[in-house]
């Protein structure tokens, strides 16, 4: 019971911390607009969204992954690093001191550079692996645009017209970091790891781009804010845009219906995008470039903070993937229902920062849930073989992406309201759920049959009371009857 209460308290604390961070971001953005210049809130968003939210969550993930892996494997998690707190004794504090020890270790460890390495490219590798991932979150809307004391504050760093093209272009630059890190080390194991990593990332970029074409066709835009959309009126006189609109909506002031979220109109696109993005992060089960049992990773020669940049960029990819997936397929900061009613409340219209805080917190809760899904996948599936990784990308995801583009284009032309696309999407979701459940039922039946086959009425094997073959004498010293 105490453990459950502790977990509930931790969850409540995280939600309040997220809400406090979002509210601070809006208020600091207002101060920047008021006392600096128009558009200064975009600069403060760099501080809050990219340096605070993304970096802090990625840092905490180094601990969360250890805790979650220990929970799934039924073992003790990180508790060796402790702080002696006066009056409280020697406390592990939930493993948080491990983050401090990791940082101190990476900052103080010797910065080793191989004598035969290309020093310029060797030092450039971690930067090229870290910088593109860090820059990706610049176009992700983490909250609505609201009016705070007369100033319009956007909870996004940049809104270029080529938003998703920017994401695809910058994400493709990360391959240079892995390939250069492996080649410049002048180590054959690092070179093989870099070749594996670059080949895997390039392979899945094709499926990654194709998975989003159906979404672009549905909303006729590649700009992130347009894909996320804005809410309409509570009475339905003004329809929402993007994923904030309803495909089917109930009458009345309180809006209830099926929103045009990407997961409902593009389920195949979501699956392909999520799998391809997961492969881009090179995390298990796609961690063949770093599989210690087969090959040493492309950053084997790196130490200290250079290794730390590779490590933290991996966790940043987890956060950025969750943020982009939330914005594209789960409505961004929008609520699944009641969003128009909430926006029409006089208090919310008068205090825009409160409205922005609520929806901004909703966005980050969705991000945290998707991060948890990635951790579950990471510690559930074994590592795929390299040929399996390539087959999945080229023989499964690529044909699925092409078929999804043609089907989506035909349905959008036939019914621009997207309702036909949503009906097909819901049927696809139902098919995937039914297929998953049927596979699980068959596997369970096969397991029961395997364990129950050949047993007598007492639950013992038919061959004998002790599981020996029928011709075996338990007292015989021959090989057939040996214990």
N, C-alpha and C positions, 0 to 999 in steps of 0.2 A: 504493500500500500504506500509506503514511504517513497519507493522508487517511482510509482505512478505520479504521486504528488510532486516529486522533484521534476519529472519530465513536463508536467503541466505548467509548473512555475517557470521552467526554462523556456517553454514555448511562448507563454505570455510575455516574458521578459523580452524575447526576440521580437515579437510583434510590436511591443511598445518602443523598443529601440529603433526599429524600422520606421515607425510612425514619427518618432522624434527627429530622426535624420531627414525625412521628407519635409516635415514642417520647417525645420531649420533651413533646408535648401531653398524653399519658397521665400521665407522671410529675408534671408541673406540676398537672394536674387532681387527682391524689392529694394533693399538698401543700395545695392549696386546700381540699379536703374535710377534710383532717386538722386544719388550723390555722385555718381561717376558719369555715365553716358548711356544713351539708348543702345541696348544690346549687350550691356555689361553682364547681364544675368547669364548669358551664354558662357562667359568666362568662369563665373562662379559654379556653373554646372560641371565644368571640367573638374573643379576641385571636389565637388560633392559626388557626382555620379561616377566618375572614372577613378579618382584618387581615393575616395572614401568608401563608397559602396562596393565597387568592384574589387578594389585591392584588399579591403578588410574582409569581405566575404571569402575571397580566394585564400587569404592567409588563414582564416578560421577553418577552411576546408582541409588544410593539412592535418588538423586535429580531428575534424569531423569524420574524415575517411578512416582514420585509425580507430576511432570509437565505433563507427558503424561496422567496419570489418570485424572487429572483436565481438560485436553483438551478434553478427550473422554466423560467426564461427564458434560461438559459445566459449569464449576465452576472455581472460583479463585484458582490458585495454591499457592504454598508456597511463601509468600511475607512478612510474619510478622517479620522474623529476618532481621535486616537492619544494615548497617554500615554508620555512620556519616562521610562522606568524605568532608574535607574542600573545599569549593568552588563549590561542586556538591550537597550538601544537604544530606538528609536522603534517601539513596538508597537501594533498595532490591537486586540489581545486579543479577536479574534473579533467585533469590532463592539460590545462592551460599552460602550466610552466614548461611543457614540452615545446610550445611555440617559441618561448623565450630562449630556450637552450638551442633550438634549431637556428634562430637568427644569430645568436652569439657564435655558434660554431661556424656558420658560413662567413661571417664577417671577419673572424680571426684565423681561419684556416689558411694555410699557405697557398698563394696564387701560383700554381705550377703551370709552366708553359713548356711543352716538349722542345728539346733543342733543335729538332729537324722540322718543326712545324712552321707554317707560314703565319707569322705572328699577327700581321694585320688582319687577315681573314679569320684567324683563330679568335681574335678579340671581337671581330664583327659578327661572328656566328650567333652568340647569345643575344646580341642587340636585335638582329634580324628575326630571331625567334620570338622575342618579347614585344617589340614595338608594334608589329601588325596586329597582334591580339589585343593590345592595349588600345589601339586606335579604332577597333571595330565598334566599340560601344558608343562612339560619338554620334551615330545616327539613330540610336534606339530611343524612342520616346518612353521615358520612365514615369510619366504622369501627364495629366491634361494641361492645356494652356488656360490659365485662370487670371483673373484680375485681382491684384492684391493692392488695396489702397490706391486704386486708380492706375496702377501700372500693370501691363500685361506681361506675365511671366511664363515662359515656355520651359518645360522640364525636359529639355533635350539640348545637346551641344550644337548640332548642325542639322539643317533640313535641306540638303541639296536635292535637286530634281532627280538625280540619278542615285537615290539612296541605296537601293538594294544592289545596284551595279557596283557601288562603292564597296559594299560588304563583300561581294564576290571577288572584286579586284584586290582588295587589301588582304583578304584571307589567303589568296593564292601566293602572296609574297612570303608567307611563312615557310614555304618549301625551300627557299633559299637559305634560311637559317639552318635547317637540318642538313641539307646537302653540303653547305660550306663547312659546317662544324665537323662532319665526318671526313671530308676531303682534306681540310687544312690541318687536321691533327697528325697527318702522315702516319696513321695507324691503320693497318688492314682491317682490323675488326670494326673500328669506327667508320671506315669507308664503306664496308658492307652494310652496316646499320644505316648510314646515311642514304645509300642507294635504295635500300628497302623502304625507308621512310618516304623518300621523295617519290618513288614509284607508287606507293600506296596513296599518298596525298594527291598526286596528279590523277590517278585513276578515279578517285571518288569525287573530284571536282566536276567531272562531266555529269554524274548523277545528281550532284548538289545543285547545279544550275538548272537542269531539266526539271527537278522536283518543284521548282518555284514558278515555272512558266504558267501552269494552270491557275495559280493564285494571281499572277499578273493579268491574265486574261479575264478573270472574274471581276477584278476591281479596276481594270484599265489604267493601272499606274504601277510605277516601281518606286514611288516615294513612300518612305516609312509612315509619316503622319497620315497620308491618304489611305494606306492599307489599314492602319489602326482605326481611323475615322473619328467622327464626333457624334455625340448623342443628339437626338431630335427633341421635340417637345413631348411633354408628358401626355398630352391628349392625342398625339399622333398626327397633328396638323402639319408638322414639319418632320419629315423622315430623317433618320440618322444616316450617316455615310460610313463607308468602309465596313469594318466589323462591328460597328456600333448600331447598325441598322438591324431590323427584325425581318426575318423571312416570313414568319407567321406571328401575329401579335394579338393579344387579348384586348378587348375594349375596356375603357376605363382609365382613370388617372394613373393607377399603378400598372406599369408596363410589365407584362409577363408573356414570354413567347420563346421562339427559337432564334437566337441571334445568328448573324452571318459570320460566325467564327470560322477561321480557316480549317479547323479540325472537322467541322461538319460538312463543308463544301469541298474540301480537298484532303480526305483522310489518306489516300494513297500518296499524295504529295507530302503530307506530314511524315508518314513512315519513311519514305525515301529520304527526305531532308534530314530527319533525326538520325537515321542510320549512317548516312553519308557524312554528316557533321561529326558524329561520334567517331567514325573512322579517321576523320581529319585530326582529331585530338590525339590519336595514337594511344588511347587508353584501352585497357583490357575490355573486351576480348580482341581488340585490334592492336595489341601492343607487340606484334611480331618484330618491329624494328628494335625493341628493347628487351626481347625475350632472353633472359639470362641462360635458360637451358639450351638455347640454340645459338645465340649470337650476342655479342656485347653491344650495348647501345652506342649511338653515334656521338654521345657526349662523354665517352669513357675517359678521355684525357682531361676533362674539365674538373676543376676543384674550386672550393671557396664560393664566392658570390657569383661566379660565372655559372657554376652548376646550379646555384640557387635561382638564377634567372630562367634557366631551362625548366626547373621544377615549378616555379611560381607561374610561369607562362602556361603550363599544362592546367593548373587549377584555374587560371584566369579564363582559359578556353572553356572550361566547364561553366563558369558564370556567364560568359558572353553567349555561349550556345543556348543556355536557359533563357537569357534575356531576348535574344533574337527569335527563338521559338515561341516565347510568350507573345511577342509583338506580332508575329506572323500568323500563328495558328490558334492562340487562346485569347484573342480579344485585347491584348495589351493590358492597359489599366482599366478596361471597362468591366463592369459587373455583368454576370450572365442574365440578370433581370433586375428591374427596379432602378436602372441607371438614369432613365429619363425622369422618373419621379424624384429621385434624389437631386438631380440638377435643377429641377423646377422649384425646390423649396426656397422660400425667401431668405432664410438664414444662410443657406449655401451660396445664394447669389450675392448676398451682402458681404459674407466672409469667404472670399474665394480661396484663401489659403487653407481653410478647413476642408473644403471640398477637394482641393488638390491633395491634401494630406491623406484623406480617406482613399482616394483612387490610387495615389502613388503607393500607399501601403499595400493595396490589393495587387498591384503590379509586382512588388517585391515578394509577396507571399507566393504568387504563382511561380516566380523565379526560384524561390527556395524549394518548392515542391518538385519542380523539374530537376533541380540539382539532386534532390533525394532520389529521384528515379534513375539518374545517371549513376549514383553510388550503388543502388541496388543492382543495376546491370553489371557494373564493374566487378562486384563481388559474387555474382551468381554464375556467369558463363565462364567456361575455361577458355584459354587462349586459342584462337582459330589458327589453323595452319595457313601458311602464306598463300598456297594455291586456293584455299577456301576463301580467303579475303579477296583475291582477284576475281574468282568466279562470282562472288556475291556482287561485286561492283559492276562487272562487265556483262554477266549473263543473267542477272536478276534485276538489279536496280535500274540499269540502263533501259532494258525493254519495258519495265513497269513505268519508268518516267516517260518514255515515248508514247506508250498507250494512254497514259494519263493526259498528256498534252492534247492528243487527238480527241479523246472523249470529252475533255473539258471545253475545248474550242467548239465542238459540235453542239454541246448542251447550252453554252453561253449564246451562240448564234440562234438557237431554237427558242430559248427562254431567257431574255436578258434580265429578268427579275431574280435569277439564280435559284428559283425554287426547284426547278428540275435538277439542277446540279446538286442541290441539297438532298433531294430524294435519293438520287444515285449514291451520294456520299453516305447517307444513313444506311442504305442497303449494304454498302461496302463495309461499314463499321459492324453491322450485324453479322455479315459473313465472316469477318475476321474473328469476332467474338465466338461465334458458333464453331468455327474451325479450331480455335484454341481450346475451347471446352471439350470438343469431341476428341481431340488428340490427348488431352489430359485424362479423359475417361477411359480411352483405349489403353493408355499406358498403365493406368491403375488396375484395369482388368487383367492385363498381361502379367503384371507384377503379382497379383493375387493367384493367378493360375500357375505361375512358375513356382510359387511357394506352396501351393496346395496340391500339386500334381503328385500322384503316387503315394498318398498317405492313407493309412487305414483308419478305422473308426476311432482309434485312440490318438489320432494325430501323428502317428509314427510312420516312417517310411515303410512301404510295402515289403521291402527286401528283408527287413529284420528289425528286432526291437531296438538295436543301437545304431541303425543307419548303415549296417554292413550289407554287402550283397547277400542274396538268398543262399548262395552256395558256400558262404564263408562260415567257418567255425570259430566263434569268439575265443575258444581255448586252444586253437591250433597255433603252432609256431611257424606255419608256412606264411609266405608273403601275402597270400590272399586273406588270411585271418589275422594279420598283425594289427596291433592297436595303433 
